[in-house]
Amino acid sequence: MNTTTSPSAEVTETGRYDFRAAEPHWQRVWAERGCFAVADLPADGRPKYYVLEMFPYPSGDLHMGHVRNYTIGDVVARFKRACGYSVLHPMGWDAFGLPADNAARERGVHPGAWTRDNIARMRAQFQRMGLSIDWAREFATCDPAYYGQQQRLFLELLAGGFAERRESWVNWDPVDGTVLANEQVVDGRGWRSGAPVEKKRLFQWFLRTTRFATELKAGLQILERWPERVRAMQENWIGYSTGARLRFPLTQPEGDIDSVEVYTTRPDTLFGMSFLAIAPEHPLAERVAQRDPRAAAFIAECRSLGTSEAVIESAEKRGVDTGVRVGHPFLPEARFPVWIANFVLMEYGTGAVFGCPAHDGRDLEFARAYGLPVRPVVLPPDADPARFAIGEEAYTGPGTLYQSAFLDGLDTGRAKEAAIAALAAGGAGEGVTNWRLRDWGVSRQRYWGCPIPVIHCSTCGAVPVPRDQLPVVLPEDVTFGRPGNPLDHHPTWKHVACPTCGGPAERETDTFDTFVDSSWYFARFCSPGAADPLTREAVDHWLPVDQYIGGIEHAILHLLYSRFFTRALHAIGQVGLDEPFAGLFTQGMVTHETYRGADGRWLSPAEVARSADGLATHRDTGEAVTVGRIESMSKSKRNGVDPGAIMDRFGADSLRWYILSDNPPERDMEWSDAGVSGSFRFVQRVHRLVEAFAGTGLQVDPAALASASGASLALRRATHRTIAAVTDSLETFAFNVAVARLHELVRAIGDAGPATDAGGVAARDEALRVLARLLEPMMPHLAETLHARLRPGAGLVAMQPWPKPDPALVAVETVTIAVQIMGKLRGTIETRPDTDARHVMEAAAAEPNVARLLAGRRVVKRIHIPNRVVNFVLAEGA
């Protein structure tokens, strides 16, 4: 059997496209031919193009978000390959993480077995989609071959000063027994366990992201192919600000503490100070707590909030007066109370703020709660200083300083400069730059993660694992019956000899945050089988990723950590660039209605029947069902649609086509069973068109294209304009527009009807062959079937070059130009495109209605916008 011909006689005999036979057939052919494989260092001379979707967590089953993400990426990969690029399009698995640990506890299955089973199931589902993946590059981050290389990189970063171990405050989930990132704390509770989060101090490993704060901010400016929204989110997270660092002296020292250091972006408002607030973890707060039970109780309560800035920001502003008082750098006789406050973060600035309630919303809320003074010092424009007062909201806008001694009369900008200069002159402070960005805590207290390759020795301290002992592999014989990290409880794994002194020592039992795994995987794909973490020649060839695709939910952490990691790898000589992703596209979510039964239980779409008038009932019981708002598909709300079931019913191509056709891909799309059913009908219509033509047995003479006329010439024009339009749409991610243009071409082919003359036959053959080629990035299996029917034995359409439009056929024959007098439309004329201005003006003036209105009137100006508008401007009174 010729594997480039249609796989089933039934397909051609009945005229109905049998996707169940066609789709697996073409997938086998692509795999056998190695159509999508590339070398680490290609020698074919083609330009490179690296397209990558954010690799998935192996949860076990695809959802429609996966389908949308990977369909978009596959369209790009297939299109660029057809345009002559050597395309790297790999796949891997972000396979470590807490869900596998939880599965082990809840189901009694090893995390590795659970993960591998899920990978196998999801791989088969992805392959059903017909993705043009180079599967030879596949790896999972839980493979020792991968995480052993990660351990090598970590030790190089440690040696280069980009990693360190230190004590810090962390969010602790007492149920899961692990540290949580701030983003994993939801309303003060662990994102997975739901347990109230606690603050505790632990020794943690950190990657020093702050070393590149300036570069990470500056680098955003060159990422022109990133969404502006994502760049803004990253810039806000990095959080550059300028201000002053100043010291407030204690009137009575607390032990060895005689002052409190504050960072502020508003030194212009120092004369409006009414209190000083410190974080519950501030050394002064801990000192006060030793003698004040109220302070100690309040600090313990604050620790239940965790370290999440969002949670702390939304909490009621509360505090306790320490009894400590501080002086003021500009007011020698003034004394201000020091409060421990729940809204001050130890991790930002210095862990202390001076409170100016009149000009800061948090300070005002706190001051109103405790009856502290509110003294305005910035006067809004046009406000009366004798009458201006602060009401329910602080005034945070620009203005003029007043009630502020030497700052009076200055605008806020100049007042900041003057205040900083005065602080420096008096030795009380100086101007500084501050960053919101913090070092990245990468320690996690769980089993299913990459072991941190360090050994702790009571004599030698923290000792890197020698390279010849890597990888440090997770033990298989672990139990999950006790709370906490199973690595801590393992009887032998952690007990080793110190590599330096030979004495008894213990392995680090923390594992890496899974964001570490995903911060360099894109570089490993360049040479996944290499003996070293990265092959410099391969990464220099393939990086940066030309097009990265994923959800907006990864706009901050994953992308920021990857940008940091790439810079750190550059610093240690592993790569030669700073920015890993040249282009970024963030697709919208797939949404669906939610349904609740009479008993309040969430129902899946499969359990709900809809009548013609839209009434929803339970498919089995007939009871009324409450239809909720359209939301992103969710397991908990059971409003997900199973991609496998859709592919069983309609085929992968129908699903891909529908996913691309509904909305611009950056927007959310609402799932519709009717929509995918319509895509299936379109597939069948296209197939019937090709069958009807191929079944005539007419001989095609390509040379006869030049003789096409009438309807056949119109079809040729439609064909070549579609090539131009679809090409432009795929280049700009306007996939729904490409779908619409291809629908129009199918209609044009159908409207052209049959032809018997050589030119007409050639025009229809050209249109159908072009249709098959243009469909291939979006519906690859159907396209191969059409191509094989039209050109048996002519190879795979996936390997054919992208068609180029004939400019003469794309060109518009005439354009309609609006003719205005004094800006009002008075007529239209038809001209050839780009006709020179003199001839356009003559034709416009000769248009009958325009000529009548211009008669006897003086034209003082003639305006010509090529191919669009002519405007005659008349003299006043004319």
C-alpha positions in Angstrom: 0.0 0.0 0.0 1.2 3.5 -0.8 1.2 5.2 2.5 0.7 8.6 0.9 -2.7 7.6 -0.5 -6.0 7.6 1.3 -6.2 4.9 3.9 -9.7 3.5 3.3 -11.6 2.6 0.1 -14.7 3.5 2.1 -13.6 7.1 2.2 -13.6 7.4 -1.6 -16.4 5.0 -2.5 -19.1 6.5 -0.3 -18.0 10.1 -0.5 -18.1 10.4 3.3 -14.9 11.3 5.1 -14.1 8.5 7.6 -11.9 10.3 10.2 -11.7 7.1 12.3 -9.6 5.5 9.5 -7.9 8.6 8.2 -6.6 10.2 11.4 -4.6 7.2 12.9 -3.4 6.4 9.3 -1.8 9.8 8.8 -0.4 9.8 12.3 1.4 6.6 11.6 2.7 7.9 8.3 4.1 11.1 9.9 5.8 9.0 12.6 7.3 6.5 10.1 8.6 9.3 7.9 10.0 11.3 10.8 8.3 14.3 9.4 8.7 16.5 12.5 12.1 15.4 13.8 15.0 17.8 13.7 18.7 17.4 14.6 20.3 19.2 17.6 22.4 21.0 15.0 20.6 20.9 11.6 22.9 21.0 8.6 20.2 21.8 6.0 20.8 25.6 6.0 17.2 26.5 6.7 16.5 29.2 9.2 15.5 27.9 12.6 12.1 28.4 14.3 11.5 27.2 17.9 7.8 27.0 18.9 7.0 25.8 22.3 3.8 25.5 24.4 4.2 25.6 28.1 4.6 22.0 29.0 1.7 20.3 30.8 1.4 18.9 34.3 0.5 15.2 33.8 -2.9 15.3 35.7 -4.1 12.3 33.7 -6.6 13.7 31.1 -6.6 16.5 28.6 -9.0 19.3 29.1 -10.1 21.9 26.5 -7.5 24.3 27.7 -4.9 21.9 26.6 -6.6 21.4 23.3 -6.7 25.1 22.6 -3.1 25.7 23.7 -1.5 22.9 21.7 -3.7 23.4 18.7 -2.5 27.0 18.5 1.1 25.9 18.8 0.7 23.2 16.3 -0.7 25.6 13.7 2.3 27.8 14.2 4.7 24.9 13.9 3.1 23.5 10.7 2.8 26.9 9.1 6.5 27.8 9.8 7.7 24.4 8.6 5.8 25.0 5.3 7.3 28.4 5.0 10.8 26.9 4.9 11.9 26.9 8.5 13.6 24.1 10.4 11.1 23.9 13.2 11.8 22.6 16.7 8.5 21.7 18.3 9.1 19.4 21.4 7.0 18.0 24.2 7.7 17.2 27.8 6.1 16.9 31.2 6.2 19.2 34.2 6.0 16.0 36.3 7.0 16.8 39.9 4.7 18.4 42.4 2.3 18.2 45.3 -0.6 16.5 43.5 1.4 13.3 43.1 2.3 13.3 46.8 -1.4 13.8 47.6 -2.4 11.0 45.3 0.1 8.7 47.1 -1.5 9.6 50.5 -5.1 9.4 49.3 -4.9 6.4 47.0 -2.0 4.4 48.3 -0.1 4.6 44.9 3.5 5.6 44.5 3.8 9.2 43.0 6.1 7.9 40.3 3.6 5.2 39.2 0.7 7.6 39.3 2.7 10.2 37.3 3.9 7.7 34.6 0.4 6.3 34.1 -0.9 9.8 33.6 1.9 10.7 31.2 1.1 7.6 29.1 -2.6 8.4 29.0 -2.0 12.1 28.1 0.6 11.3 25.5 -1.9 9.1 23.7 -4.5 11.8 23.8 -2.0 14.4 22.4 -1.0 12.1 19.7 -4.7 11.6 18.7 -4.8 15.4 18.1 -2.2 15.0 15.3 0.3 17.4 16.8 3.5 17.8 14.8 5.7 17.1 17.8 9.3 15.8 17.7 8.5 13.0 20.2 12.1 11.8 20.2 12.9 14.9 22.5 10.3 14.0 25.1 11.3 14.0 28.7 9.6 14.4 32.1 11.1 16.5 34.9 10.9 13.5 37.2 13.4 11.5 35.0 16.7 11.2 36.9 18.3 12.0 33.6 16.7 15.4 33.7 16.8 16.3 37.3 20.4 15.0 37.7 21.4 17.7 35.2 19.3 20.2 37.1 21.3 19.3 40.2 24.5 20.0 38.3 23.3 23.4 37.3 22.3 24.2 40.8 25.7 23.4 42.1 27.2 25.7 39.4 24.8 28.4 40.5 25.8 27.9 44.1 29.4 28.2 43.3 28.7 31.3 41.3 27.0 33.0 44.2 23.5 32.7 42.7 22.1 30.4 45.4 22.4 30.5 49.2 20.8 29.0 52.4 19.4 31.2 55.1 16.7 31.5 57.7 13.5 33.2 56.7 9.9 33.6 57.4 7.7 31.3 55.4 4.1 30.3 54.8 3.7 26.9 56.4 0.8 24.6 55.6 0.5 22.4 58.8 -1.6 19.8 57.0 0.5 19.3 53.8 3.6 19.9 55.9 5.3 22.1 53.4 6.2 25.7 52.7 3.9 27.6 50.4 4.7 30.4 48.0 2.6 33.5 48.6 0.6 32.7 45.5 -0.4 29.4 47.0 -2.0 31.1 50.0 -5.7 31.8 49.3 -7.6 33.9 51.8 -5.1 32.8 54.5 -5.4 29.1 53.7 -3.3 26.6 51.8 -4.4 26.4 48.2 -4.7 22.6 48.3 -5.4 21.6 51.9 -7.5 24.6 52.9 -5.7 24.7 56.3 -5.0 28.0 57.9 -1.5 29.0 57.0 1.1 29.7 59.7 4.2 31.9 59.6 7.3 30.2 60.8 11.1 30.6 60.5 12.9 27.9 58.6 16.3 27.5 56.9 15.5 27.7 53.2 17.5 27.6 50.0 17.1 30.7 47.8 18.0 31.6 44.3 19.1 35.2 44.3 16.7 36.7 41.8 17.4 40.2 43.2 20.9 40.1 41.7 19.2 40.7 38.3 16.5 43.1 39.4 17.7 45.9 37.2 18.3 43.7 34.2 14.9 41.9 34.6 13.2 45.3 34.5 15.2 46.7 31.6 14.9 43.5 29.6 11.1 44.0 29.4 11.6 46.9 27.0 13.0 44.7 24.2 10.3 42.1 24.4 8.2 43.7 21.7 6.4 40.5 20.8 5.1 40.0 24.4 1.6 41.2 25.3 1.8 44.6 26.9 -0.4 43.3 29.8 2.2 40.6 30.7 5.1 43.1 30.6 3.2 45.4 32.9 2.4 42.6 35.3 6.1 41.6 35.4 7.2 45.2 35.8 4.8 45.7 38.7 6.0 42.5 40.4 9.7 43.6 40.1 8.5 46.9 41.6 11.2 49.5 41.1 10.8 52.6 43.3 12.9 55.5 44.5 12.7 57.1 47.9 14.6 57.6 51.1 16.0 55.4 53.8 16.0 57.2 57.2 16.4 56.4 60.8 14.1 57.3 63.7 15.9 57.3 67.0 14.2 55.6 70.0 13.8 57.9 73.0 14.7 55.0 75.2 16.7 52.1 73.7 15.2 48.6 73.8 18.3 46.6 74.7 20.7 47.1 71.8 18.1 48.6 69.6 18.3 52.4 69.6 16.7 53.3 66.2 14.3 52.1 63.6 15.2 52.2 59.9 12.4 53.1 57.5 12.2 53.1 53.7 9.6 55.4 52.2 8.7 56.6 48.7 7.1 59.7 50.2 9.7 61.6 52.2 7.8 64.8 51.2 5.0 63.8 53.7 7.3 63.5 56.7 5.7 66.5 58.4 2.4 64.6 58.3 3.7 61.7 60.4 1.5 60.6 63.3 2.9 57.1 64.2 5.6 54.6 63.2 4.5 51.0 62.4 6.7 47.9 62.4 6.1 44.3 61.2 5.2 41.6 63.7 8.6 39.9 62.7 10.6 43.1 63.3 13.4 42.7 65.9 12.0 45.5 67.9 8.5 43.8 67.9 10.1 40.6 69.1 12.0 42.5 71.8 8.8 44.2 73.0 7.0 40.8 73.0 9.4 39.5 75.6 8.0 41.9 78.2 4.5 42.6 76.9 2.0 39.7 76.7 -0.4 41.7 74.6 2.3 42.2 71.9 3.2 38.5 72.0 -0.4 37.5 71.5 -0.9 39.9 68.7 2.3 38.7 66.9 1.1 35.1 67.2 -2.2 36.1 65.7 -0.5 37.9 62.8 1.5 34.8 62.0 -1.8 33.0 61.0 -2.1 35.4 58.1 1.0 33.9 56.4 3.3 36.1 54.3 1.0 36.7 51.4 0.9 40.4 50.6 -2.6 40.1 49.0 -4.0 38.5 52.2 -2.4 41.0 54.5 -3.5 43.9 52.3 -7.1 42.8 52.4 -7.2 42.1 56.1 -8.6 44.6 58.7 -5.8 46.9 59.7 -5.0 46.1 63.3 -2.1 46.8 65.7 -0.8 47.2 69.3 1.0 50.1 70.8 4.4 49.0 72.0 4.8 51.9 74.4 8.1 52.8 72.6 8.5 56.3 71.2 10.7 57.7 68.5 11.9 61.1 67.5 11.6 62.9 64.2 14.5 64.0 61.9 12.9 67.4 61.2 11.0 68.0 64.5 13.5 67.7 67.4 10.8 68.0 70.1 8.2 65.7 68.6 7.6 62.1 69.9 5.7 59.5 68.0 4.3 56.1 69.1 5.6 52.8 67.7 2.9 50.3 66.8 3.2 46.7 65.8 0.8 46.5 62.8 -0.5 43.6 60.8 -0.2 45.4 57.4 3.5 46.0 57.5 5.6 43.3 55.7 9.1 42.4 57.0 9.9 41.2 53.5 9.4 44.7 51.9 11.7 47.6 52.5 12.9 47.5 56.1 9.8 46.0 57.8 8.9 49.5 59.2 6.9 52.5 57.9 6.2 55.9 59.2 2.5 56.5 59.2 1.1 59.6 57.3 -2.7 59.0 57.4 -3.6 62.0 55.4 -1.8 60.7 52.3 -1.8 56.9 52.5 -5.0 54.8 52.5 -3.7 52.1 54.7 -2.3 54.5 57.2 -5.6 56.4 57.3 -7.6 53.2 57.9 -5.3 52.4 60.8 -5.3 55.9 62.2 -9.2 56.1 62.2 -9.3 52.7 63.9 -7.1 53.8 66.8 -7.8 57.6 67.0 -4.4 58.7 65.8 -3.9 62.2 64.4 -4.5 62.9 60.7 -2.5 66.0 59.5 -2.6 66.9 55.8 0.6 68.4 54.4 -0.1 68.1 50.6 -2.6 70.6 49.3 -4.5 69.6 46.1 -4.5 72.0 43.2 -7.0 74.9 43.8 -7.8 73.8 47.3 -8.1 76.3 50.2 -5.5 75.6 52.9 -7.8 77.0 55.5 -10.6 74.6 54.7 -9.0 71.5 53.3 -9.4 68.4 55.4 -9.2 64.7 55.0 -12.5 62.8 55.0 -13.0 59.1 54.3 -10.2 58.8 51.7 -6.5 59.8 51.9 -5.3 62.4 49.4 -2.6 60.7 47.3 -2.4 62.9 44.3 0.0 65.7 43.4 -0.1 69.1 45.0 1.8 71.7 46.9 3.4 71.2 50.3 2.1 73.2 53.3 2.4 72.9 57.1 5.8 71.5 56.3 8.4 74.2 57.3 11.1 74.4 54.7 9.1 72.3 52.2 6.2 74.8 52.1 5.3 75.9 48.6 7.1 73.1 46.8 5.3 70.7 44.5 5.5 67.0 45.6 8.3 66.1 43.2 10.6 69.0 44.3 9.6 68.4 48.0 10.8 64.8 47.8 14.2 65.9 46.5 14.5 68.6 49.2 13.5 66.3 52.0 16.1 63.7 50.9 18.8 66.4 50.6 17.9 67.6 54.2 18.0 64.0 55.5 21.4 63.5 54.0 22.7 66.8 55.3 21.6 66.0 58.8 23.0 62.5 58.7 19.5 61.0 59.3 19.0 59.3 55.9 19.8 59.1 52.2 18.1 58.6 48.9 17.9 55.0 47.7 16.4 52.7 45.1 14.2 49.8 46.3 12.8 46.8 44.6 9.7 44.8 45.4 11.3 41.7 43.9 12.5 39.2 46.5 14.9 36.3 46.3 13.2 33.1 45.3 12.7 30.5 48.1 13.1 27.2 46.3 12.9 24.7 49.3 9.9 22.5 49.5 9.3 19.9 52.3 7.9 17.1 50.2 9.0 13.9 48.6 8.0 14.2 44.9 10.5 16.8 43.7 14.1 17.1 42.6 16.4 16.5 45.6 18.6 19.5 46.5 22.2 18.1 46.0 23.7 19.2 49.4 24.9 17.2 52.4 24.9 18.7 55.9 27.8 18.0 58.1 28.1 19.2 61.7 31.8 19.9 61.1 31.9 21.1 57.5 28.5 22.7 57.2 26.6 22.5 53.9 28.7 20.5 51.4 27.8 20.1 47.7 27.3 16.6 46.5 30.3 15.6 44.4 29.6 15.6 40.6 30.4 11.9 40.3 27.7 11.1 42.9 25.0 12.8 40.8 22.2 12.4 40.3 20.9 12.2 43.8 18.0 9.9 43.1 14.8 9.8 45.1 14.3 6.5 47.0 11.5 4.3 45.8 10.7 2.7 49.2 9.0 5.6 50.9 5.8 5.6 53.0 3.2 8.3 53.3 1.5 7.2 56.4 3.0 10.0 58.6 2.6 13.8 58.2 5.4 15.7 56.7 8.2 14.9 54.3 8.7 11.1 53.7 12.4 11.8 53.0 12.8 12.9 56.6 11.4 9.6 57.8 13.3 7.3 55.5 15.5 5.0 57.6 18.6 5.1 55.3 18.4 7.5 52.4 19.4 10.7 54.1 22.3 9.2 56.2 25.6 9.5 54.3 29.2 10.3 54.9 30.4 13.8 54.5 32.3 14.2 51.1 34.8 16.5 52.8 35.7 15.0 56.2 34.2 11.5 55.9 32.2 11.9 59.1 28.5 11.1 59.6 26.2 13.6 57.7 22.7 13.9 56.3 21.4 14.7 52.9 19.3 17.8 52.4 15.7 16.5 52.6 14.0 19.5 51.0 13.3 19.2 47.3 13.2 22.0 44.7 10.1 24.1 44.0 8.7 22.8 40.7 9.2 26.2 39.2 12.9 25.4 39.1 12.1 22.4 36.9 10.3 24.6 34.4 12.8 27.5 34.4 15.3 25.8 32.1 13.4 22.9 30.4 13.2 24.9 27.1 17.0 24.9 26.9 17.3 21.2 27.6 15.0 20.5 24.6 17.7 21.8 22.4 19.8 18.7 23.1 17.8 16.4 25.5 20.2 13.4 25.2 23.4 15.3 25.9 25.7 14.1 28.7 25.9 17.7 30.0 23.0 19.8 31.1 23.2 21.9 28.0 25.1 21.7 24.7 26.3 25.2 24.0 26.3 24.9 20.2 22.7 23.6 20.3 21.3 26.2 22.6 23.1 28.9 20.7 21.4 27.6 17.5 17.9 27.2 18.8 17.4 29.8 21.5 15.6 32.0 22.1 12.3 30.3 21.7 10.7 32.2 18.8 7.2 31.6 19.9 6.1 30.6 23.4 2.5 29.9 24.1 0.6 29.5 27.3 -2.0 30.9 29.8 -2.0 34.3 31.3 -1.9 32.7 34.7 1.8 32.1 34.2 2.5 35.8 33.4 4.5 36.5 36.5 6.1 33.6 38.3 7.1 31.0 35.6 8.1 33.7 33.1 10.0 35.7 35.6 11.8 32.7 37.0 12.7 31.5 33.5 14.1 35.0 32.7 16.2 35.0 35.8 17.4 31.4 35.3 18.5 32.2 31.8 20.5 35.2 33.0 22.1 33.1 35.7 23.0 30.4 33.1 24.5 33.1 30.9 26.6 34.3 33.9 28.0 30.8 34.4 28.6 30.3 30.7 25.9 27.8 29.9 24.0 30.0 27.4 24.8 33.1 25.4 21.6 35.1 25.9 19.5 36.7 28.6 15.9 36.5 27.3 14.6 33.0 26.7 11.4 33.8 24.9 11.4 36.2 21.9 7.7 36.0 21.4 4.9 35.2 23.8 1.2 34.5 23.1 -1.3 34.0 25.9 -4.4 32.3 24.9 -7.8 32.7 26.5 -9.7 30.1 28.5 -12.4 27.8 27.3 -15.6 28.4 29.3 -18.9 26.6 29.7 -22.1 26.9 31.6 -22.3 25.4 35.1 -25.2 23.2 36.1 -26.7 22.3 39.6 -29.2 19.7 40.2 -32.2 20.0 42.6 -30.0 18.5 45.4 -27.4 21.2 44.9 -24.9 18.8 43.3 -22.8 20.1 40.4 -23.7 18.3 37.2 -21.6 17.6 34.1 -22.8 18.8 30.6 -23.4 15.1 29.7 -26.0 14.8 32.5 -28.0 17.8 31.2 -30.6 17.9 28.5 -31.7 21.2 26.9 -35.1 21.6 25.3 -35.8 23.7 22.2 -36.8 26.6 24.4 -33.6 26.3 26.4 -35.1 24.6 29.5 -32.4 22.5 31.3 -33.3 19.2 32.9 -31.5 16.2 34.3 -31.1 13.7 31.4 -32.1 10.7 33.6 -34.5 12.1 36.2 -36.1 14.9 34.2 -35.8 17.3 37.2 -35.2 20.9 36.6 -31.5 22.0 36.5 -30.2 25.4 37.5 -28.0 26.9 34.8 -25.2 29.0 36.3 -23.0 31.6 34.7 -20.4 30.8 32.1 -17.1 30.0 33.8 -13.7 28.4 32.9 -14.0 24.7 32.8 -13.3 23.2 36.2 -13.2 19.7 37.7 -14.9 20.9 40.9 -17.8 22.4 39.1 -18.0 19.5 36.6 -18.5 21.8 33.6 -15.6 20.4 31.6 -16.0 18.7 28.3 -14.0 15.6 27.6 -11.8 16.1 24.5 -11.6 12.4 24.0 -15.3 12.0 23.7 -15.4 14.9 21.2 -12.7 13.3 19.1 -14.5 9.9 19.3 -17.6 11.5 17.9 -16.3 14.1 15.5 -12.6 13.5 15.0 -9.5 15.5 16.0 -9.7 17.9 13.0 -13.3 19.0 13.7 -12.2 19.7 17.3 -9.1 21.6 16.2 -11.1 23.6 13.6 -13.8 24.6 16.1 -11.2 25.6 18.7 -9.6 27.9 16.2 -12.8 29.3 14.6 -14.8 30.6 17.5 -13.0 33.7 18.8 -9.7 35.5 18.5 -7.4 33.1 20.3 -6.3 35.6 23.0 -9.9 35.9 24.2 -12.0 33.4 26.2 -14.2 31.1 24.1 -17.5 29.6 25.2 -17.8 25.9 24.4 -20.7 24.9 22.2 -21.6 21.4 21.1 -23.4 23.0 18.2 -20.2 24.7 17.2 -18.1 21.5 17.0 -21.0 19.8 15.2 -20.9 22.6 12.6 -17.2 22.1 12.2 -17.8 18.4 11.4 -20.3 19.3 8.8 -17.7 21.7 7.2 -15.2 18.8 7.1 -17.7 16.6 5.3 -18.5 19.5 2.8 -14.9 20.0 2.0 -14.4 16.3 1.4 -17.4 16.1 -0.9 -16.1 19.0 -3.0 -12.8 17.2 -3.6 -14.5 13.9 -4.2 -16.9 15.5 -6.7 -14.0 16.9 -8.6 -11.6 14.0 -8.4 -14.4 11.6 -9.3 -14.9 13.2 -12.7 -11.6 11.8 -14.0 -11.0 15.0 -15.9 -7.4 15.6 -17.0 -5.7 18.6 -15.5 -3.4 20.7 -17.6 -1.6 23.3 -15.4 -0.6 25.3 -18.4 -4.3 25.9 -19.1 -4.5 28.2 -16.0 -3.5 31.1 -18.2 -6.6 30.6 -20.3 -9.1 30.8 -17.3 -11.7 33.4 -17.9 -15.1 34.4 -16.5 -16.1 32.4 -13.4 -12.9 30.4 -13.6 -10.8 33.6 -13.5 -12.9 34.8 -10.6 -12.2 31.5 -8.8 -8.4 32.0 -9.4 -8.6 35.5 -8.0 -10.5 34.1 -4.9 -7.9 31.4 -4.5 -4.9 33.7 -4.5 -6.5 36.3 -2.4 -7.3 33.5 0.1 -3.6 32.5 0.1 -2.6 36.1 0.9 -5.3 36.5 3.6 -4.6 33.2 5.3 -0.9 33.8 5.3 -1.3 37.1 6.9 -3.8 35.7 9.4 -1.5 32.9 10.5 1.4 35.3 10.9 -0.6 37.5 13.2 -2.4 34.8 15.2 -5.8 35.8 13.7 -6.7 32.1 13.3 -10.4 32.8 13.4 -10.0 35.1 10.4 -8.1 32.4 8.6 -11.0 30.0 9.2 -13.4 32.6 7.9 -11.4 33.2 4.7 -11.2 29.4 4.1 -15.0 29.1 4.5 -15.2 31.8 1.8 -12.9 29.9 -0.5 -15.0 26.8 -0.1 -18.1 28.7 -1.0 -16.4 30.2 -4.0 -15.4 26.8 -5.2 -18.9 25.5 -4.8 -20.4 28.6 -6.5 -18.0 28.2 -9.5 -19.8 25.0 -10.4 -18.4 22.3 -12.7 -16.2 23.1 -15.7 -15.4 21.3 -18.9 -12.9 23.6 -20.6 -9.3 23.1 -19.8 -8.9 26.5 -18.1 -11.9 25.9 -15.8 -10.7 22.5 -14.9 -7.2 23.8 -14.0 -8.7 26.6 -12.0 -10.8 24.2 -9.9 -7.9 21.9 -9.4 -5.7 24.8 -8.3 -8.3 26.0 -5.9 -8.8 22.5 -4.3 -5.0 21.9 -4.0 -4.5 25.3 -2.4 -7.4 24.6 -0.1 -5.8 21.4 1.0 -2.5 23.1 1.7 -4.0 26.0 3.5 -6.1 23.7 5.7 -3.1 21.6 6.7 -1.9 23.6 9.7 -5.4 23.5 11.2 -6.9 20.2 9.9 -3.8 18.1 9.0 -5.5 14.7 8.6 -8.2 16.0 6.3 -5.6 18.0 4.3 -3.5 14.9 3.8 -6.6 12.9 2.6 -7.6 15.7 0.2 -4.0 16.0 -1.1 -3.7 12.3 -1.6 -6.9 12.2 -3.6 -6.0 15.1 -5.8 -2.4 14.1 -6.4 -1.9 10.4 -5.6 1.7 9.5 -4.9 2.8 13.1 -4.8 4.1 13.0 -1.2 2.7 14.4 2.0 1.0 17.8 2.1 2.7 18.4 5.4 6.0 18.5 3.6 4.9 20.7 0.7 5.9 24.4 0.6 3.5 27.1 1.5 1.8 28.6 -1.6 2.7 32.1 -2.7 -0.1 34.3 -4.1 0.2 35.7 -7.6 0.3 39.5 -7.2 -1.6 40.1 -10.4 -4.5 37.9 -9.2 -4.5 39.4 -5.7 -4.5 42.9 -6.9 -7.8 44.7 -6.7 -9.0 45.8 -10.2 -10.8 49.0 -9.0 -11.3 51.0 -5.9 -14.2 53.1 -4.9 -13.3 56.6 -3.9 -15.5 58.9 -1.8 -15.9 62.4 -3.2 -16.6 65.1 -0.6 -17.3 68.8 -0.7 -16.4 70.5 2.6 -16.2 67.1 4.2 -19.6 65.9 3.2 -20.1 62.9 0.9 -21.5 64.1 -2.5 -20.6 61.1 -4.7 -18.3 58.2 -5.5 -16.0 57.3 -8.4 -14.4 54.0 -9.5 -10.7 54.1 -10.5 -7.8 51.7 -10.8 -5.8 51.4 -7.6 -3.0 54.0 -7.1 -4.2 56.2 -10.0 -2.2 59.5 -9.9 -3.8 62.4 -8.0 -4.4 64.6 -11.1 -6.5 62.0 -12.9 -8.4 61.2 -9.7 -9.2 64.9 -9.2 -10.4 65.3 -12.7 -12.7 62.2 -12.5 -14.0 63.4 -9.1 -14.8 66.9 -10.4 -16.6 65.4 -13.4 -18.8 63.2 -11.3 -22.3 64.5 -12.2 -23.6 65.5 -8.8 -20.2 66.9 -7.7 -19.9 68.8 -11.0 -23.4 70.4 -10.4 -22.5 71.4 -6.8 -19.1 72.9 -7.8 -20.5 74.9 -10.7 -19.7 78.6 -10.2 -17.9 78.1 -6.9 -14.3 78.7 -6.1 -12.3 75.7 -4.9 -9.4 76.8 -2.6 -8.0 73.4 -1.7 -8.1 69.9 -3.0 -7.4 67.0 -0.6 -6.5 63.5 -1.9 -6.1 60.4 0.2 -5.0 57.7 -2.2 -7.5 55.0 -3.0 -9.9 56.4 -0.4 -11.1 60.0 -0.4 -11.2 63.3 -2.4 -12.3 66.4 -0.6 -13.0 69.8 -2.3 -12.6 72.8 0.1 -14.5 75.9 -1.1 -13.8 79.6 -0.4 -15.9 81.2 2.3 -19.2 82.4 1.0 -18.7 80.6 -2.3 
